[in-house]
Amino acid sequence: MAADIFVSPLTTLHGTLGYPLSLLEAMASGKAIVASEIAGITELIVSERNGLLFSAGNGYKLAKAIDTLLTDEALRKNLGMNAMNEVVKYDAKGIAKKLGKIYEGLK
C-alpha cells in the first residue's frame, strides 16, 4: 500500500464545483481522508464518520488531523472502510439516473 491517508487541503472560498474526483478515488481505495471543510467536500465527507474535516486555511487543525490518523490505526482503518462503503452512492450511473428523474419532473 502506497498511502494510508489522503489529504485534500483546498482553500477556495466558494468550495468546489461538484465532487473532486481525487477525493472519490481516495474513498473508493479505502483511504482515510483529511479534507478542508468547504462546499463540495462536505457533501462527501462527514467528519469522524468517513474522514476528518478541518477549517480551510487552518494549518494547525490540518496537522492535528493528520497526526490523529497517523497515531490511531483503528480510527484510520475505520474511516477508510466507511469511506469505501459510502462512495458507491456517487457512482456516475446512479447520479445520472437521479438527475434524469429530476429533469423528467420538470415537464
Secondary structure, DSSP 8 states (H G I E B T S, - for coil): ---SEEEE----TT--SS--HHHHHHHHTT-EEEEE--TTTTTT--BTTTBEEE-TT-HHHHHHHHHHHHH-HHHHHHHHHHHHHHGGGG-HHHHHHHHHHHHHHT-
